[in-house]
Amino acid sequence: MFINTVNSQVDEVPQQKIYDSRDSKTKKETQSTLNKLKFLEERKLNNIIEMYKKNRPVLCNLIVKGQEILGIPYHKDKSKLFVKTGEERVEEIYLNDIEDIIIIKF
């Protein structure tokens, strides 16, 4: 690997990749990466809710705005996720606020 850190011409060699720190990622590339991550989390969440419907609840640790919520996701609307956190307690979480979903126990 060769890292170009000066303003000089470098001859291309097929065995080397040249990385130029002046070339930053475009906004489009960054946005597509975020969309892929969001899609994977959405898919993961749909699978967890599907498991609940099949009478196999999944205990999860949801990271929401830096706080951890321990519970079982069981229903999802267009903008909210409903999570059972206790015997009779239900938390309503906005989907946009969820930073991470960690599965603890199937």
Stockholm file with secondary structure:
# STOCKHOLM 1.0

chainA/1-106         MFINTVNSQVDEVPQQKIYDSRDSKTKKETQSTLNKLKFLEERKLNNIIEMYKKNRPVLCNLIVKGQEILGIPYHKDKSKLFVKTGEERVEEIYLNDIEDIIIIKF
#=GR chainA/1-106 SS CEEECSSCCCCCCTTCCEEETTSCCCHHHHHHHHHHHHHHHHHHHHHHHHHHHTTCCCEEEEEETTEEEEEEEEEECSSEEEEECSSSCEEEEEGGGEEEEEEEEC
#=GC SS_cons         CEEECSSCCCCCCTTCCEEETTSCCCHHHHHHHHHHHHHHHHHHHHHHHHHHHTTCCCEEEEEETTEEEEEEEEEECSSEEEEECSSSCEEEEEGGGEEEEEEEEC
//
